[in-house]
């Protein structure tokens, strides 16, 4: 074959700008309208969300409790944190643990329990034709837990080993040290069961927590997949029949008071990379308010967008101090969350990296974002948001989450409109009001003798021995 003729001189310069052509394309705006679950109430008042999807012969049932381990008295916190494991592995008063496992395997069910800080979950999924078997089993596990002593011994041994190895990884040390500094001993900052709490594991104590978290008034139910509404409703009425109402003993989540004022805390650990986290209270709640939506955009641009974020661009790409750098700006419907920035940096660049990170946080107020920046954040959030609604199970899960948080059923629509309305000036203003680089609490895990400068140049340093990190 003949060789291709060389391109005429200047042809490269005459090629159209493909990027501009793509950006110039215009499309009719798409309306995102996910299917809405049908809401019903059972005879006992439990609210149920139903969304059928008969594409596959499977059924998914989720039971959500509005209570979590932070509602449990402090003396039972460790028991509550592991109560989900005993619900799954500890058997029922009717079935031994092995019998439960065999039923799950025989019917190919997915069964899971989770006791979280402020809410808890149970779920079961499997072939739709086994609807009765799966609901009978998961409700028996919730309602009549055996908390078998042999399984408690296994769980206790696992937790003891977890405690023994709690300081093996720098990331775990940093996370727990940060929680201790920023939260104190608040239950929302706890993630690890102590040996004293492990010694208190018993069937009775597990049962005390389980029957107060998974009880009637606390529950919401979501059903998705291949089902007949009348039959599912009748079955739910049956498995709920006679379920006792909630017993007293839980509490409201204690008020959160984040640590304030400039602090520098060092956890000495012989590692070749320094782990850093700095932050303070976030100052914002989840609400239909321009300031809340502006924080979502600000967090994306500061440290949540990977290589396009200011933190990663400056700390990694421009300076070569770190492999990763990021930010998290949390918010809750009933209280402010926390803001923090973090990084893993070369030990010999530790102090320089901390100073640079503070400077980048400050730049969100002093160096305004552009309309192009905001559009990038908006497009990313809007285009990725729809992937939270890919199937009926996800849609039902979102509605359950909104109900637990006290948000309206159309919160997804409110959220998208709020994000799309954010302006550059709003991002700058929310950063100016709520980000305080001069008042950051900073926790550092690393080997001080390898740092580029003394950490004391950043302020008075408080030593936190690694073995004194409680949770």
PATORGU-355987 format. One record per residue: y, z, x of N, C-alpha, C, CB in turn. Coordinates in steps of 0.05 Angstrom, whole numbers, plus 5000, padded with zeros to 4 digits. Glycine has a CB too. Layout:
BEGIN
YZXYZXYZXYZX...
//
This chain:
BEGIN
497650005017500050005000502550005017500050244981504549875007507049865023508350145023509049655011509650205045511150455047513450455028512050515076514150675017516450694999518950615014516650974986520650465000523150385012525050625015524550164995526450645037528250875041530450875020529450865069531251125012533351144992535951035004533751434983537550904987540150804997541851025007541550654974543550965026545351165037547051275015547051045059547451535015549151664995547751724969551451484989545151644966543751684941543451984935541051554941543052144957542652434953545152554940542052574980547452464949549952564938550452484909552252484955549152244902549652144875547752264854549351844875545752414863543852534843545352724825541552674858544652724799546052914781545453204787545252844752547253374780546853664784545053764761549653814784542453804767540553874746541254144734537753874758542154324750542754594739544954574718543654784761547054424724549254394705548354254679551554244717546554064683545553924659543954114641543753684667542354284654540854474638542654674624538854624656544654774639546554974627548254844605548355084649548554584606550154454586548654404560551154184596546054444560544454394536545254604515541454414542545254514490545954694468543754684447548654624456543054914436540954924416541955084392538355054428540655034369541255184346540355474350539955064320542055674346541155954351538756024334543456144344536856164346534456244333534856524320532056254352533856564297534056824283531456974287534656784253531657204301529257364306528757544282529557534332526557504268525957654243523057724242526857494218522157934256519358014256518558104228518858234277516058084222514958174197515458474194511958104194516058554170516558834164514058974153518958874145513159194164510859334153511559444125510059564171509559454108509959574082509559884085507859464061511360034073511160324074510160434048513960444080508260624051507160764027507061064035504360654019506761224014506261514019503661594006508661684007502061744021499661844009500262083990497661934032498162163976498562383957499562643971495962443943498962683996499862924010502562884023497762994032503862654019506562614030506662474057507962864032504362424070504362284096505261994092501562294109507061914109508061634107506261454123511061624118505661214112503861024125505260754126501161004110505060624150506160354154503860164156507960344180503959954140501759764138502659484144500459774110501259344162501959064168499358914174503959044192498658744155496058594158496458354177495058504130494358304192494158064209491257994211495458124237490457784197487657724194486757504214486957634166488357464235487557264255484957334269489857234276484457594272482057694285480957924267482557794314478257954267477058164250477158434262474158084244479558524270479858784283481858954268480758754313481659214272483359404259484459604279481859554236486959664277488259864295489660074278490259714314489060324283490260544269491560734289488160694251494060804284495560984301496561224285497860844315496161464295497161704282499161834302494761904275501561864293503661974310504562244300506061784312504762434317505862704310508662724321504062924321510362844305513162884314513463124333514962924289511263244340511363474358509963414384510063724344510863534405509663504432509463764446511263304448508963754472508463994487510964164492507163924514513364034491515764184494516264374470518163994497514864324448515164494425513264744426514564344399511464744446509464954449510665184464506864844463510065434458511065654474510365624504509865924464512065724521511665684550508965784559513865834565507965994547505366114556503065924551504866374541503465724534501365534527501965244536500765544498504065224552504864944560502664794574507364954578501364924593499164784608496864714590498164964630496164884571494064824552494964574535493565064533497464574526498464354510498364094526501164404500499064104551499263854568496463724570500363924595494363884569491663774571490163774544490063934591491463844522490163854497489163584488492063964475490463374497489563104490486863044503491662894498486463134527483963084541481663214527484063174570482163454516479963594503479463474475480663894500481463364462480963224437479162994441483663134424479562854464477862614469475162684480479262434489474862884497472362934510470863184500472862964539472163354484470963614478469163624454473063804475468663394441466963394418468263504393464463554424466663524371467663644346465763864338467863424324466464014317464664224308462064104297466064394286462163854290459763714279458263564300460563534256459763454320458563274340458963384368459762994337456863374385457163454413458863244427454363494426459963314451461463114466459862864471462363234492457362884479455662654484455262484459452962734495455062614436454762464411457262304404454062654388459562424409462062274405462162034423464462464410461462074448461561844467459661624458460761944495457261704449455361504440456361344416452661634434457661484397458761344374460961144382459761544354462661234400464761054410463660814423466661204429461560854439460260624453458760454433458360734474457360564414455760414395457560224379454060594377459760334369461560174352463660024368462860344331463660044394465559914412468459984403465159604412468960234401471660334392473360394416471360574374475960364412477960464431479160714418480060244437478760944431479761194421481461324442477461384412483861414435485661534455487361754441487461324468488061954457489862164448491862214470488262434442494262284462496362344482498262554471497962084488498462774485500362984479502762954498499163274480504962844488507262804505509263034503508662544497511562994516513563214516514563274488515863134534515263064473516563114447515162984423519363024448513162834428511462714407508662674418512662444396506762634400503962604408502762384392502362874405500562274402499262044389496262064390500161794403495061944369492161894368491861604359490662094349489861464369489461194361486461124362491060994379485760934345483060834345483160534337481160994325481560374350481460094344478559994347483359934363477959784332475259674333474959454313473159884329472559364309472059154289472659264261469159054291473959094245474859184218472559274201476358964205470159164205467959244187467059524192465659054191467959644214467259924220469560114213466559954250471260024194473660184187472860474180474960054163470960514163470260784154469260954178468160774132467560834194466460984217468661064237464260814232470460884242472560954262474461164251474160704270475261144225477061344214475661614211478061244187473161614202471761864200471562004227468861824189471061854248470761974275473462074286469661764294475561914286478062004298479262234283479961774300478962234256480062464241478362714245480162394211475762684249474162914255474863024282471162834255475462854302476262944328478963094328476462704348480763004311483363144309483163404293485462954296481663394272481663604253479763834260481063504225477563764273475463964279474663954308473063914261476463994327475763974355473964204364478263974373471864144379470064344388471064474414467264234394472464314431473364414457471064534472475664614453469064384476466564474488467064604516464564234492465864834520466464984544465564834570465065254543463464674568462564524592464664314599459864394587465864194579467963994584470564134594468563834559471064374584473364524594473064584624473764784579470664654633470164704661470664454678467264804666469764224668470263974682473263924684468763734668474663954661477563904661478964094680478663934633478164344680479364544698478964464727478264824693476564374734476064294762477864054769473064224766478163864751479863634756482763714760479663434733483663894744486463984747486864154772487264154722484864304780485064454805485264264829482664644808483764044828483863844849486563704849481563644847487563644825490263534823492363714835490963464795492163974830494064164842493764164872493564444830491364164882490864174911492163934925487864184917492163704911493163454924495963384914491163224918497363564902499863504889501963404909500963744875501763484934503763404954502863184973504563654970500763044965499662834983501562594985496962754973502862524963504462274964507462344961503662084941509162214977512062274976513262224948513462104996512262024934513361964908512962194888512161714896510562314889509962544872511762784879507062614873512062824905513663044915516563004905513563064945517662764909520362714901520762754870521262434909518962644854519262664825519262954816517062504812517363114827517163384819519563554829514563504828520363494854522663644865525263574849523063564895525563324842527863234826527863384799527862934822525563384785525463524760526163814762522763484747525263944783525764224787528764274792524064344810529964104807532864134813534564064789533663954837533963844775535763754754535263894728535363454750532663964722531964094696531564394699529463974685531264504723530364774725527464794717532164964709526864994700524065024690523964944661523065314694525664764653525564664625522964514620528064484619521764534597519164404592519264094595518164474565521563974591521763684594521463604623524363584582521763784642521563724670518863784682523663864685516963874666514363954676512363724674513264194661510763684694508763474694506063564706509763234709505863804715503463894729502664174720503963894760500064204715499064464706498464644730496464424689499364884729499065074751496365214751501265284751495465324774492865464774492765694754492365574801494965834750494866054730494465944702497566214731495665714696495265594670492365494667497265364665491265384688488565284687486565514682487765154714487165754693485465984688485566064659486366214706487665984644487866054616486665864597490666084610485365644608484065454590481765594574482965214606481765564548479565664532479465504506479965974526477165504492476965354467479065444447474265374455479465704445481365814425484265734431481066114424484965734456487765664463488265364459488365744492486265204465486564914460486764874430484164764471485165004414485164964385487865054374482865124372489065264384491565364374493665144376492565614390493765004399495764794403495064554386495964714433492564464387491764224373492364234343488864164377491764454330492064464301494964494293490464694290496764554312499664564306501064304312500864794321500064154331501263894337500263684317500663804366497663664313496463474295495963604268493863344307498063654253497763774227499563614207498564074227499163664182499963484161502963404162499463614135504763594162507563534160508663374184509163784157507263384206508163254231507462954232507063394255505662864215504262614221505562364207501462634212505362144221505861874210503461704218508561754222502861514201500461344206501361044205498261394185500260894224500660604224498060454224502360514248497760254207495360104205496059804208493860154179494659674226495159384230492559244234497059334254492458984229490058824233488858724207487958994248486258694207484758574185483958794165482358414195485358824143484659034124485558964096485959304133484359094077485259084049486759334043482759054030489259304033490959534030489759744012493659454019488659663989487559863970485360023983486659723945483559883997481260024010482160214032479259814021484160124048485160294070486560534059487060134088488060494038489460724026487460934015491360634004485360834002483361013991481961164013481360853974481361034036480061164058481861374071479160954079484361314074486261504085486561744067488961374090486661704041486761924023484362104026486961833993482061974031479562124034479462294059477161934034480262174082480062324108482162534110480262134131484462504095486562704095485962934075489162584089484162894057483763084035483063364047481562994016484563564038483963834047485163914074481063884047486563724086487663784113489764004109489063524125489564224124491364444121494264374130490364694136496164514119498864474127499364604154500864584106501564544166502164644193502464944194504664514204501265074214501565354218504065414234499065474231505265654231507665714248506865754277509065964237508865754294508465814322509865624341505565814328510365374332511865194350514865254348511264894341516365144366519165194368520664934370519865374393523364944366524964714372525164684403527864754360525464434411525764384440528264534450525864084446527964694471530364834482532564634490529565014505534964724488537264554497536964484526539964694491537764244533537564154561540264194574536663854563540264314597542664334613542064224641543764624614543063994647542563874673544164014695543263564673543064014719544464124742547163974746542764114768549164124753551864004757552964064784553764114735554863904792556263944818554763814840556564234823556163754862555063624885552963814898557263554905550563714900548363864914546863664931546563994893545963764954544163614972541763784977545663524998539463694968537063844971535063694989535763904943534063825009532163695027529363825024533163725057527463645020524663725021523463605047523063624996523063775066522063685092519163595090522363905114518663345098515963235098515763025120515163115070513563035135513262865158512262585149511162985178514162415142513662145133515561955147513862125101514861695148516461505162518461355145514761305176518461415118520561305100521661545085519361095081524261545081525661745066525761665036528461805077525061855019525161804990527661954979522561904976529261804964531861904956532161874925534161754970533262084913534062054885536762204882531962164866538662084868541262204863542162154835543362104884543362344822544262304795545462554782541962204778545562544755546762754739546162694710549862794744547162864692546862804663548062534656548063024647546862384638547762114632550062104613545561964621550462314597552862324580552762154554555162244595550562014549550461824527547961884510550461534537548261844483546061864465545461584454546562064442542961554444542261304430543761304403539161274426545361104399546961094374548060814371549261304374548760744346550060494340552960514349549860414310553360514375555960564387556360374411556260864395558660254414559060064436558560194464561859964436559060454467558660584493555660584500559760864492553960634480551060644486550160364495549460734461550860154480550059894488551159804515550859684466553559894521554759834547553159964570557659924548551960204565550360324586547860164592549660614578546660034571544359864576544959634595543159764549547359514590548159294607548859394635550559144595550259624636551059734662548659804679552859984658546659924667544259994682542759754692542360164665542659544676541359294685542859184710541459084663545459184709546959064731547059244756549859004722546959504752547059684775544459694789547859964766542159734775539659764789537159694774539460034798537459584750535159524734534259244733535659614707535559064748534958784745533658664770537458624739532558834787531258724811533258614831529258514803532658374841534258264863537058194855532858024874537658174829540358114821542058364818540357954795540858604820542358844816544058914840540459074809546159064836547959134858546459314879550459284847544959504869543659684887541759544906542159904872539959374895538059244911539359034929535859104894541358894919542758694935544158824959544858544919545459054955546859184977545059344996549059364966543259494984541659685000539359535014540559904983538159335001535959195014536858935026533759134993537858745009538458475019540658465039539158294996542858605034545158585053544858765077547658655038543759005073543759205095541059245108544759465084538859175094536259205105535359495108536059075131536559675091535859955093533260025079538160125082532559875059530359965041528859725030531460125018526459785022524859575008525559574978521859625012526059814967526659824938529060014934524259924922530559944913532860104904533260044875535460054921533760254859533860214830535560424817530960214818536060394791537460594776536060624749540360524772536360854737535360914710537561074695532661084711538360964672540361104656539161154629543060934653538161404624536761464600538661564578534661684606537661544554539061654530537061724509541161444519537561924494535862014472537462024446534562284478536161994423537662004398539062264393535761934376537862484402538962754395540262894419536762924384540462764441541762894464542162684486540063134475543762754506544062574529541562584546546562654546541062354559538962344579540162384607537462084577538662304627539562324654540162054666537562484671541962054686542361814702541561874730545361724701540061684743539561714771539061444784537161894776539661444810539061214827537061304848541661094840535261124856533261204876532660984896530761284862531461054918530760864938528760984958533260764953527160814970525560884993526860735017522560804990527760885037529360765058528160825085532260855057528860665105527960725133529160985141528960495152527461155153528361425160530861425177526061575175531061235196533361225214535861115201532661055238535761055175538060965160538661145136537760675150537561385136537661555112540461625103536161815118542161735120544861815112546561575106546161985134546261365122547761125116546961005089547160915137544461015082543560915056544561085033540460905055544661345036545661515015548661455010545261815022550161435032552961365029553361095015554361375056551760905023551960635011551160644982550160435026549060794975548360814947550560944930545760974944551761154940554061274926556261074922555061514940556860914943558960714941558260504920559360574968555760424918554960224899555260334870552160124904554460584867554760704840557760714833553560994840559460794852562360794846563460524840563760914870562260314852563260044848563159944819561759844865561360074803561259994775563860044760558960134761565360234770568060294758570260154773568560584756570060134800572160034816572159734820572160164843569759614817569459324821568259204795567559264846569959134776569059054750566958834750571458964733565158854731563158644728564558404715560758734711563358164718564457924707563157854681564157694727564357664666563157564642560457444647565057364628560157314670557657184678555457404682557957014703556257624695554457854699553457954672555758074715555258004654554558114627552757914612557058174611553357664614551757464600548857464611552957184603548557494637545957504649544357744638546157534680545657974636544358214626543658184596546158464629545458064581544958024553542657834548547457924539542657614563540557414559537857544567541057164577537757694589535257814597534258004575535657964623536058174565535158374545534258234519537458574539535858044510535257914484532657754487537557724476532357604509530057424512527457584517530457234535527657824529525257984534524558164511525658144559526558224494526158414472524058314452528758464457523858054448522057954428519158004437522457654424518658044462515858084471514858364464515658054501516558534452515658784442514658754413517958984442514658514402513858464375511958224373516358404357510158214393508357974394506157984374507257954422505458224364503258234345503758464325500558284360502058474305502458674284502358954295500358634262500559014314500359274325502959364338498159294345504259194354506759254367508959304346507559034386509059144325511059174305510759444291510958944284508359514283507859774271508559994290504859794261507859964315508460174335511460214338507360094362513059994337515960024339517060184315517259744340515960124291516960264267516260564268515760134242513860624278513160904282515061044301510260924292515660904323517461014343520261064331517660834367521260864316523860904303523861144284524660644288521661164269521561384249521561654264519061364232520061684286520061934301522761994312517961914323524161794321526861834334529061854313527461604353528461814288530561824268532361584267532162064272531361354276532861104276532160944252532360944302534060774242533460614218531360404224536060484208529960314203527860114207528759854219526560054180531359784216532359534227533859584254534359404208532959804268534359864293534159634313533060114305531959484313531759264332534059064328529059114329534759014302536958834296539658944305536958764266540059204299542459334307542759334337542559634297540459384351540459394380541259124392537759474391540058904382540658644393543558574388538858434381544558624364547358554359549258724377548058614329548458974381550159144398550159044427549159424398547858964438547758854465549358604467544858804473549158424448550558174449553558204446549557994427554558434436557358474432558758604456557858634408557158684476558258834499560158644515556058944518562458764524564358614540564458734568567158624527565458574588565758684615567458934616566958474634569658944600571359184600569859424590573859134582568059394571566559624561564659724582564959544536563459544598561659634619563259794640560259394632565559694647567159844667568060114656569659674675568860114631569760364619567560574617570960314592565160494609562960694606562160794634560560574592562360624654561760714682563860914691561560474701566460844685568561024693568361294681571260894687567561304656567461564641564961724647567561504611562661594653560161734654558661734680558361634633559561564699558261574726560161714745557661284736559161914759560862084776559762094804561062374764560261894821559161894848560062124865559961634862562162264858563062494873561762754864566062524871560062734844558662974833555662934830559863054806554562774848551662714846549962934858551162454861547863004844545763174855543962984871544263334832543463044896541762874913539363024924543562764937537062914920534563034930533362834950532563094906532662934973531662774995528962885004533662765019526962715006524362785017523962625042522062734996523762765065523462625090523562815114525662415093523462695138523462845163526262835175521262735182527663065174530463075181530962985210531563345177529063045228529462985256529562685261527263105273528662525242528762225246531062095232526162105235532762255219535062135204537162035224536262345185538761845215540861725232543161925238541961485219543762095218545862285221544962545208548562185208546162775214545463025201546063005171546963265213544163095155544563085126546863265117541963175111547563455134549863635127552463495126549963865147552663255137555163095134555763025105554962845151553763035088554062975060554763215043551662835049554563455055555163705040553163915049554963655010553464155037551664375043548864305035552664635030546964335053544264265048542564505040542964125072541164485017539264695009536464605015539564754978534964765029532164705036530364775012531364845062528664605005526664654984523864614996527064474959522564825005519864785017518064644998518665065026516364475008514664304991512764484974513064105007511864704985509964874970511365034949508565054989514065034948515465184928516165014903518065304939515364764904515864594881513764664860515664284888514564774838512764894819511064684803514265074799512364484792511064304773510964024783512564314747
//
